[in-house]
Amino acid sequence: MRVVFMGTPDFSVPVLQALVDAGHEIAAVYCQPPRPAGRGKKDRPSPVQKRAEELGLKVRHPVSLNTPEAQEDFAALNADVAVVVAYGLILPQAVLDAPVLGCLNIHASLLPRWRGAAPIHRAIMAGDHETGICIMQMDAGLDTGPVLLREPVPITPEDTTGQLHDRLSQIGAALIVQALGRLDTLTPVPQPEDGVTYAAKIDKAEARVDWNCPAEVVDRHIRGLSPFPGAWTEIGGSRVKLLDSRIAQGQGAPGQVLDARDGLIMACGRGAVSVTRLQRAGRGAQDAASFLRGNPVEPGTQL
């Protein structure tokens, strides 16, 4: 098929590669414009732009698709279908209508649960045991279109958002290739009205760990925000990201260090968690034992 691909972050890159490997003609790749990044604040292309340029594909990164010019340019590509995955712009109706077979979205949840911007983070933080990938026909709503294919994926008690993100990205890549190969035989299934939840964008203000919460909530909070933006607490007056954890035995005042020998065991409002991976500002991530050798913490310390 002649495909317009629309995506921006790392999650989208395996999908683009899978479409190319399957022999589809990529008419153009749309992604977000380069953003200032790094110490020099130089414009850095998105992961999708970088991979598309390596593949020799035409790249476009309009600031908006709401202008007549942008919509005419899109329609002029004469695409059979558009594949959209974590693109970052709302598609106006003129763009949705332009491809002959419409626009297909790869969404990282089992719709209608977790519509919106952060479905992987929210699924882990909520304690869901299962998520998945849906291939959806796009309409003007927020992840409201009928579903063509879905594949459930279990969430383990050890999963971080980063780990689940990588699994779902690969599954989404395989499922969209399957969907395009069977598009004339698939029946769109409307989403049920029951069970709708919204995965609001992660606000950095919610990243600070609340040690008054039960251990299971703190554990999911840490894993759900890892690696980005990273749950954090203050140790010795400095902000430290907590990137992985497990439920542990112990009880104490919320925020009290119960053990800091080979790991960092923290008391919560009920129970305790063992923080297994940490990162100081400007430093690389470390396992807890390595972190504590360079940043000793006394048991009984109140964070």
Secondary structure by P-SEA (a helix, b strand, c coil): cbbbbbbccccaaaaaaaaaaacccccbbbbccbbbbcccccccccaaaaaaaaaccccccccccccaaaaaaaaaccccbbbbccccccccccccccccccbbbbccccccccccccaaaaaaaaccccccccccccccccccccccbbbbbbbcccccaaaaaaaaaaaaaaaaaaaaaacccbbbbcccccbbbbbcccccccccccccccaaaaaaaaaaaccccbbbbbcccbbbbbccccccccccccccccccccbbbbbcccbbbbbccccccccccccaaaaaaaccccccccc
